[in-house]
Every structure is written in structure tokens, then in C-alpha cells.
Amino acid sequence: MTLSRMFYLYKRLYIQQLKAILEYNKDFYILMCSAALTQVLGFVFLWVIYDRIPDINGWQFWEVTFMYAMIFLTEGIGSLFFEGTWRLGRLVNQGELDRYLLRPVPVVLQVFCTGIGINGLGNLLIGGVIIWQSLVHSHIQWSLAKVVILILLLLTAVIIRVSINLAGNSAAFWIRNAGNAFPLMVHNLADLAKYPVTLFPQAVRVFISTVLPYAFISFYPATYIFGKSGWTGWWMLAPVVAAGSVAAAYGIFRYGLSKYESTGN
């Protein structure tokens, strides 16, 4: 199947999900506002800390808020456009994945379009605003190359986040119960990347740079944007990490799918 065909199918499936959600517009606004409020409260928490401690391990307030917002921005995009990864457990446990296997459409594409997390819109909007404010309030020497690299880093950050979500939720193929907490545990580890990895022990730094490369969503892009010495060139690995994350996540998903046995009787 060609890439253009996959984009076309994704758009059609996504639009159908969106139509269903907009039938309940009150839920739409409640979810969006609740997600936005969560981000605002987190921003206020950082402001209170930095109001008393203006510098933490060489990182200023707006530099840390950039990392904080990158985690929420990518989470928002993942929820808004790839929420189906979080429905994978239900699809496996209830046998709903059976009908996906019968369609002449890639299963992973159908999984992505299983649902839309409207709360992601709140995360996306507020996260985008905080990132914009972080860049405005920082003394950055802008150039065309830097803008292009920033866009590239944003793209790789989203790819890494979605890949981790898919890999974590693919545990449903092995942990077959409704209370599977493994994906949520993997998701919550992203909180470590809301702050500079230099605050953590070496083992934690390695873990969130390799096994679950959340650091390439926030920390390493920040070191490039704000010109942090000692980390020069690390951001260049972001495309490699993104490609590796996609390959690993899709490999785990495909292997799990090969073990899928429906619901039995």
C-alpha cells in the first residue's frame, strides 16, 4: 500500500471518529478545558519554585518550561491524532481486533484511528503557547537553519512519543486483563523528562535516553535551542532515535499481533 493511500485512509477514518465525538459537544469542551487546566497548574508550580530559586543546576525558568511544555505538546498530538494506541488493550481483551484483521487496511493504521482524545487539544494549545512564550522570553540568536532544526526536532519528538505509546500498549498482547497498568507506567515515566536530566543519577539519564528515549523529546532539543555547553551535537541523534523508536514499536506490535488468539470461548 502506498504512503498516499495510507494518508487518505487515515483521513477518512479520523473524520468518521471526529463526527461521532462532536455529537457530544459538552464532553468536547469539558475534556479540552480539563487538560488545559492541568497544564496551567503545572506551569504555576514551576513559577512558584523559580520565584524562590532563580537557577537550578544552570537552567533558567523559561528553559525548563520549554521542556515541560514539549512533553505536554507531544502528549497532546498523540492523544488527538493517535489515541487509538490507548484503546489497544480493549481491542485485544474484547476480541474487537478480529474485524481489523479482516480488512484490507494495515492493522496499525486502524488502531491509530480507533479513537480521538479531545483532551489532547487542550494539551496541544496550552503546550504550544508555553513553548512560544519560552522562546520569546529567551535570548536566542535565530536563523533560518535554527528554525528548520527546531521544526525537525518537534517532528522527531512527536514520532518518539507515539512510538513509545504504541510499544507500551502492545503489552496488551501478553498481559491479557482489563487492569493492565504497564502502559500507564511507561507513560508516567515521561514526567522525568519534564526537567533537566542533569538532576538525576547517571542510570536514570541513560534509561530515558535509550530504553525510553523521552529525553530526546524535551531535554536534548532544549540543549540545542538554548545553547547549553557540554551537550553540543546530542540533538543530532534525534532523527536516528525517532527512526529506531518507530522500528522497535512496530516490531513489538507485529510480534504481539502474531501471538493474538482472539478472546477464546
Contacts in CASP RR format, 6 or more apart in sequence:
PFRMAT RR
TARGET T0000
AUTHOR 0000-0000-0000
METHOD contacts of the structure
MODEL  1
MTLSRMFYLYKRLYIQQLKAILEYNKDFYILMCSAALTQVLGFVFLWVIY
DRIPDINGWQFWEVTFMYAMIFLTEGIGSLFFEGTWRLGRLVNQGELDRY
LLRPVPVVLQVFCTGIGINGLGNLLIGGVIIWQSLVHSHIQWSLAKVVIL
ILLLLTAVIIRVSINLAGNSAAFWIRNAGNAFPLMVHNLADLAKYPVTLF
PQAVRVFISTVLPYAFISFYPATYIFGKSGWTGWWMLAPVVAAGSVAAAY
GIFRYGLSKYESTGN
1 105 0 8 1.000
1 106 0 8 1.000
6 106 0 8 1.000
6 109 0 8 1.000
9 105 0 8 1.000
9 109 0 8 1.000
10 109 0 8 1.000
10 112 0 8 1.000
10 113 0 8 1.000
13 109 0 8 1.000
13 110 0 8 1.000
13 113 0 8 1.000
14 81 0 8 1.000
14 113 0 8 1.000
14 116 0 8 1.000
17 113 0 8 1.000
17 114 0 8 1.000
17 115 0 8 1.000
17 116 0 8 1.000
18 116 0 8 1.000
21 27 0 8 1.000
21 28 0 8 1.000
21 116 0 8 1.000
21 118 0 8 1.000
22 28 0 8 1.000
27 118 0 8 1.000
28 118 0 8 1.000
31 117 0 8 1.000
31 118 0 8 1.000
31 119 0 8 1.000
31 120 0 8 1.000
32 118 0 8 1.000
32 119 0 8 1.000
32 120 0 8 1.000
32 121 0 8 1.000
32 122 0 8 1.000
32 125 0 8 1.000
33 122 0 8 1.000
34 119 0 8 1.000
35 76 0 8 1.000
35 119 0 8 1.000
35 120 0 8 1.000
35 121 0 8 1.000
35 122 0 8 1.000
35 123 0 8 1.000
35 126 0 8 1.000
36 122 0 8 1.000
36 123 0 8 1.000
36 125 0 8 1.000
36 126 0 8 1.000
38 123 0 8 1.000
39 69 0 8 1.000
39 72 0 8 1.000
39 122 0 8 1.000
39 123 0 8 1.000
39 126 0 8 1.000
39 127 0 8 1.000
39 130 0 8 1.000
40 126 0 8 1.000
42 68 0 8 1.000
43 65 0 8 1.000
43 68 0 8 1.000
43 130 0 8 1.000
46 61 0 8 1.000
46 64 0 8 1.000
46 65 0 8 1.000
46 68 0 8 1.000
47 61 0 8 1.000
49 56 0 8 1.000
50 56 0 8 1.000
50 60 0 8 1.000
50 61 0 8 1.000
50 64 0 8 1.000
54 60 0 8 1.000
54 61 0 8 1.000
56 64 0 8 1.000
56 196 0 8 1.000
56 199 0 8 1.000
57 196 0 8 1.000
57 198 0 8 1.000
57 199 0 8 1.000
58 196 0 8 1.000
59 196 0 8 1.000
60 138 0 8 1.000
62 133 0 8 1.000
62 134 0 8 1.000
62 137 0 8 1.000
62 138 0 8 1.000
63 134 0 8 1.000
63 138 0 8 1.000
63 222 0 8 1.000
63 226 0 8 1.000
64 195 0 8 1.000
64 196 0 8 1.000
65 130 0 8 1.000
65 133 0 8 1.000
65 134 0 8 1.000
66 130 0 8 1.000
66 131 0 8 1.000
66 134 0 8 1.000
66 135 0 8 1.000
66 138 0 8 1.000
66 218 0 8 1.000
66 222 0 8 1.000
66 225 0 8 1.000
66 226 0 8 1.000
67 193 0 8 1.000
67 194 0 8 1.000
67 195 0 8 1.000
67 196 0 8 1.000
67 218 0 8 1.000
67 219 0 8 1.000
67 222 0 8 1.000
68 130 0 8 1.000
68 194 0 8 1.000
68 195 0 8 1.000
68 218 0 8 1.000
69 126 0 8 1.000
69 127 0 8 1.000
69 128 0 8 1.000
69 130 0 8 1.000
69 131 0 8 1.000
69 134 0 8 1.000
70 131 0 8 1.000
70 157 0 8 1.000
70 217 0 8 1.000
70 218 0 8 1.000
70 221 0 8 1.000
70 222 0 8 1.000
71 190 0 8 1.000
71 191 0 8 1.000
71 193 0 8 1.000
71 194 0 8 1.000
71 214 0 8 1.000
71 217 0 8 1.000
71 218 0 8 1.000
72 123 0 8 1.000
72 126 0 8 1.000
72 127 0 8 1.000
72 130 0 8 1.000
73 123 0 8 1.000
73 124 0 8 1.000
73 127 0 8 1.000
73 128 0 8 1.000
73 131 0 8 1.000
73 154 0 8 1.000
73 157 0 8 1.000
74 157 0 8 1.000
74 158 0 8 1.000
74 160 0 8 1.000
74 161 0 8 1.000
74 217 0 8 1.000
75 120 0 8 1.000
75 123 0 8 1.000
75 161 0 8 1.000
75 190 0 8 1.000
76 119 0 8 1.000
76 120 0 8 1.000
76 121 0 8 1.000
76 122 0 8 1.000
76 123 0 8 1.000
76 124 0 8 1.000
77 120 0 8 1.000
77 124 0 8 1.000
77 158 0 8 1.000
77 161 0 8 1.000
77 162 0 8 1.000
78 85 0 8 1.000
78 120 0 8 1.000
78 158 0 8 1.000
78 161 0 8 1.000
78 162 0 8 1.000
78 165 0 8 1.000
79 86 0 8 1.000
79 117 0 8 1.000
79 119 0 8 1.000
79 120 0 8 1.000
79 123 0 8 1.000
80 116 0 8 1.000
80 117 0 8 1.000
80 118 0 8 1.000
80 120 0 8 1.000
80 121 0 8 1.000
80 124 0 8 1.000
81 112 0 8 1.000
81 116 0 8 1.000
82 112 0 8 1.000
82 162 0 8 1.000
82 165 0 8 1.000
82 166 0 8 1.000
83 114 0 8 1.000
83 115 0 8 1.000
83 116 0 8 1.000
83 117 0 8 1.000
84 111 0 8 1.000
84 112 0 8 1.000
84 113 0 8 1.000
84 114 0 8 1.000
84 115 0 8 1.000
85 111 0 8 1.000
85 112 0 8 1.000
85 162 0 8 1.000
85 165 0 8 1.000
85 166 0 8 1.000
85 169 0 8 1.000
86 165 0 8 1.000
86 169 0 8 1.000
86 183 0 8 1.000
87 111 0 8 1.000
87 114 0 8 1.000
87 115 0 8 1.000
88 111 0 8 1.000
88 114 0 8 1.000
88 166 0 8 1.000
88 169 0 8 1.000
88 170 0 8 1.000
88 172 0 8 1.000
89 169 0 8 1.000
89 172 0 8 1.000
89 180 0 8 1.000
90 96 0 8 1.000
91 97 0 8 1.000
91 100 0 8 1.000
91 111 0 8 1.000
91 114 0 8 1.000
91 172 0 8 1.000
92 172 0 8 1.000
92 173 0 8 1.000
92 176 0 8 1.000
92 260 0 8 1.000
93 172 0 8 1.000
93 176 0 8 1.000
93 177 0 8 1.000
93 178 0 8 1.000
93 263 0 8 1.000
94 263 0 8 1.000
95 262 0 8 1.000
95 263 0 8 1.000
97 107 0 8 1.000
97 260 0 8 1.000
97 262 0 8 1.000
98 262 0 8 1.000
100 107 0 8 1.000
100 110 0 8 1.000
100 111 0 8 1.000
101 107 0 8 1.000
103 110 0 8 1.000
107 257 0 8 1.000
108 166 0 8 1.000
108 250 0 8 1.000
108 253 0 8 1.000
111 166 0 8 1.000
135 225 0 8 1.000
138 225 0 8 1.000
138 226 0 8 1.000
140 146 0 8 1.000
140 225 0 8 1.000
140 226 0 8 1.000
146 225 0 8 1.000
149 224 0 8 1.000
149 235 0 8 1.000
150 221 0 8 1.000
150 225 0 8 1.000
152 238 0 8 1.000
152 239 0 8 1.000
153 220 0 8 1.000
153 221 0 8 1.000
153 224 0 8 1.000
153 225 0 8 1.000
153 235 0 8 1.000
153 238 0 8 1.000
154 221 0 8 1.000
155 242 0 8 1.000
156 216 0 8 1.000
156 238 0 8 1.000
156 239 0 8 1.000
156 241 0 8 1.000
156 242 0 8 1.000
157 216 0 8 1.000
157 217 0 8 1.000
157 218 0 8 1.000
157 221 0 8 1.000
157 238 0 8 1.000
159 242 0 8 1.000
159 245 0 8 1.000
159 246 0 8 1.000
160 213 0 8 1.000
160 214 0 8 1.000
160 216 0 8 1.000
160 217 0 8 1.000
160 238 0 8 1.000
160 241 0 8 1.000
160 242 0 8 1.000
160 245 0 8 1.000
161 190 0 8 1.000
161 217 0 8 1.000
163 242 0 8 1.000
163 244 0 8 1.000
163 245 0 8 1.000
163 246 0 8 1.000
163 248 0 8 1.000
163 249 0 8 1.000
163 250 0 8 1.000
164 186 0 8 1.000
164 190 0 8 1.000
164 212 0 8 1.000
164 213 0 8 1.000
164 214 0 8 1.000
164 245 0 8 1.000
164 249 0 8 1.000
165 183 0 8 1.000
165 187 0 8 1.000
166 249 0 8 1.000
166 250 0 8 1.000
166 252 0 8 1.000
166 253 0 8 1.000
167 186 0 8 1.000
167 245 0 8 1.000
167 248 0 8 1.000
167 249 0 8 1.000
167 252 0 8 1.000
167 253 0 8 1.000
168 182 0 8 1.000
168 183 0 8 1.000
168 186 0 8 1.000
168 252 0 8 1.000
169 183 0 8 1.000
170 249 0 8 1.000
170 252 0 8 1.000
170 253 0 8 1.000
170 256 0 8 1.000
171 180 0 8 1.000
171 182 0 8 1.000
171 183 0 8 1.000
172 180 0 8 1.000
172 183 0 8 1.000
173 256 0 8 1.000
173 257 0 8 1.000
173 259 0 8 1.000
173 260 0 8 1.000
174 256 0 8 1.000
174 259 0 8 1.000
175 182 0 8 1.000
186 212 0 8 1.000
189 208 0 8 1.000
189 212 0 8 1.000
189 214 0 8 1.000
190 212 0 8 1.000
190 214 0 8 1.000
190 217 0 8 1.000
192 200 0 8 1.000
192 204 0 8 1.000
192 208 0 8 1.000
192 214 0 8 1.000
193 208 0 8 1.000
193 214 0 8 1.000
193 215 0 8 1.000
193 217 0 8 1.000
193 218 0 8 1.000
193 219 0 8 1.000
194 218 0 8 1.000
196 219 0 8 1.000
196 222 0 8 1.000
197 204 0 8 1.000
197 205 0 8 1.000
197 208 0 8 1.000
197 209 0 8 1.000
197 215 0 8 1.000
197 219 0 8 1.000
198 205 0 8 1.000
200 208 0 8 1.000
205 215 0 8 1.000
208 214 0 8 1.000
208 215 0 8 1.000
209 215 0 8 1.000
209 216 0 8 1.000
209 220 0 8 1.000
213 241 0 8 1.000
213 245 0 8 1.000
216 237 0 8 1.000
216 238 0 8 1.000
216 241 0 8 1.000
216 242 0 8 1.000
220 231 0 8 1.000
220 234 0 8 1.000
220 235 0 8 1.000
220 237 0 8 1.000
220 238 0 8 1.000
221 235 0 8 1.000
221 238 0 8 1.000
222 228 0 8 1.000
223 230 0 8 1.000
223 231 0 8 1.000
223 232 0 8 1.000
223 234 0 8 1.000
223 235 0 8 1.000
224 231 0 8 1.000
224 233 0 8 1.000
224 234 0 8 1.000
224 235 0 8 1.000
END
